[in-house]
């Protein structure tokens, strides 16, 4: 299976422009599964609930999801992409999973970072992997990487690849923790981060790039630069994520002692 990430600098509020840029980057490379950044079509730094409401969209009926579906059908690929999802009067920092045959799944960010707490609702969907041609993938969004329970739950439920749309701003932290999430769960992880910055009002954010694909032993198979745009992919064997053995005598999941983990 060939998996990859898209790393670029979205322009805030320019949905059509951002979609076109992401698709142009992916057209230069082939992959079975692409992961795009968090809120890739809208930009990140919202200044009000009203502004977010104007840029949010329903799933699956919104323009962003429709465009992703069209690209997936045309290219015969699967996409995991972060977007602002509107559901009635509630808005979520979400990620959608689409393929040639339609919407396969969606995830709503459980752990909101910074001022996201002012604009978005906390996620309310279960951590449930979805299947793509026999391979099970899980989804988490950006700050979820700080909570090992998310990746562990996805892995215990069979995820072989964890897709991680992100807008990371803490230098090196998400890249490091996603290596640990891969190693401690023996799964592949794909982090799609953005680059550049956003300055809106008095707040300024700089995004850290370095999107990456990590193997179950924590090895970085592919990593982008801190500041360059691109869509890069690498071949992996998802079946390696089914092997949870650490040594001849130790199986990562069989050796768990969950009776001691509760509070």
Secondary structure, 3 states (H helix, E strand, C coil): CEEEEEECCCCCCCHHHHHHHHHHHHCCCCCCEEECCCCCCCCCCCCCHHHHHHHCECCCCCHHHHHHHHHHHHHCCEEEEEEEEEECCEEEEEEEEEECCEEEEEEECCCCCCCHHHHCECCCCCCCCEEECCEEEEEEEHHHHHCHHHHHHHHHCCCCEEEEECCCCCCCHHHHHHHHHHHHHCCEEEEECCCCEEEECCEEEECCCCCEEECCCCCEEEECCCCCCEEEEEECCHHHHHCCEEECCEECCCCCCHHHCCC
